[in-house]
Amino acid sequence: MTEHEISARVREYVTENFLYMRQGYEFSDTDSLPGHGIIDSMGVIELITFVQDEFAVQVEEPEITEENFGTLAAIVRFVQGKQREHLAA
């Protein structure tokens, strides 16, 4: 999956599941999802479950960080890294 495809799918998920009450709310790939009130701690867990299911990657507990799941860009980097690891194995 390309960077654009991953980003588009995660953006769609976030918009549908966390911004349904804020129609038209726009955020960039580098905006902090928790920092902008888009997701809370429970939302992070939901997002991780989505990422695992949608992109067939395993997220280990130490990987659940702001660096990996704080922005769309971070999630894309994380998913692509996991997919590269899987291909190299």
C-alpha positions as CSV (number, residue, x, y, z in Angstrom):
1,M,0.0,0.0,0.0
2,T,1.3,3.5,-0.8
3,E,1.8,6.3,1.6
4,H,-1.2,8.1,0.1
5,E,-3.4,5.1,0.3
6,I,-2.6,4.5,4.0
7,S,-3.0,8.2,4.8
8,A,-6.4,8.3,3.0
9,R,-7.7,5.2,4.7
10,V,-6.6,6.4,8.2
11,R,-8.0,9.9,7.6
12,E,-11.3,8.3,6.5
13,Y,-11.5,6.2,9.6
14,V,-10.6,9.1,12.0
15,T,-13.2,11.3,10.3
16,E,-16.0,8.7,10.4
17,N,-15.3,7.5,13.9
18,F,-14.1,10.5,15.8
19,L,-15.3,13.6,14.0
20,Y,-18.9,12.6,13.1
21,M,-20.2,15.4,15.4
22,R,-17.8,18.0,13.9
23,Q,-18.7,17.9,10.2
24,G,-16.2,19.7,8.0
25,Y,-13.5,19.7,10.6
26,E,-10.1,19.8,8.8
27,F,-6.8,18.6,10.1
28,S,-3.4,18.1,8.5
29,D,-1.3,15.0,8.4
30,T,1.0,16.6,11.0
31,D,-1.7,17.9,13.4
32,S,-1.6,16.1,16.8
33,L,-4.7,14.0,17.0
34,P,-4.8,14.1,20.9
35,G,-3.6,17.6,21.0
36,H,-6.4,18.9,18.8
37,G,-9.0,16.9,20.7
38,I,-9.6,14.6,17.8
39,I,-9.0,11.4,19.9
40,D,-8.6,10.6,23.5
41,S,-7.0,7.6,25.2
42,M,-9.8,5.3,24.4
43,G,-9.7,6.6,20.8
44,V,-6.0,5.7,20.6
45,I,-6.9,2.1,21.5
46,E,-9.7,2.0,18.8
47,L,-7.2,3.5,16.3
48,I,-4.6,0.9,17.1
49,T,-7.2,-1.9,16.6
50,F,-8.1,-0.4,13.3
51,V,-4.5,-0.1,12.2
52,Q,-3.8,-3.8,13.1
53,D,-6.9,-5.0,11.3
54,E,-6.8,-2.8,8.3
55,F,-3.1,-3.1,7.5
56,A,-2.3,-6.5,8.9
57,V,0.4,-5.3,11.3
58,Q,1.0,-6.2,14.9
59,V,1.4,-3.3,17.4
60,E,3.4,-4.2,20.5
61,E,2.7,-2.3,23.7
62,P,6.0,-0.4,23.7
63,E,5.1,0.9,20.2
64,I,2.0,2.7,21.5
65,T,3.5,6.1,21.7
66,E,2.7,9.6,20.5
67,E,5.7,9.3,18.1
68,N,3.9,6.4,16.3
69,F,0.2,7.3,16.7
70,G,0.1,11.0,17.4
71,T,-0.5,12.2,13.9
72,L,-1.6,10.8,10.5
73,A,2.0,11.2,9.2
74,A,3.3,9.2,12.2
75,I,0.8,6.4,11.7
76,V,1.7,6.2,8.0
77,R,5.4,5.9,8.9
78,F,4.7,3.3,11.5
79,V,2.6,1.2,9.2
80,Q,5.1,1.4,6.3
81,G,7.9,0.4,8.7
82,K,5.9,-2.6,9.9
83,Q,5.1,-3.6,6.4
84,R,8.8,-3.4,5.4
85,E,9.8,-5.5,8.5
86,H,7.2,-8.1,7.4
87,L,8.6,-8.2,3.8
88,A,12.2,-8.5,5.1
89,A,11.3,-11.5,7.3
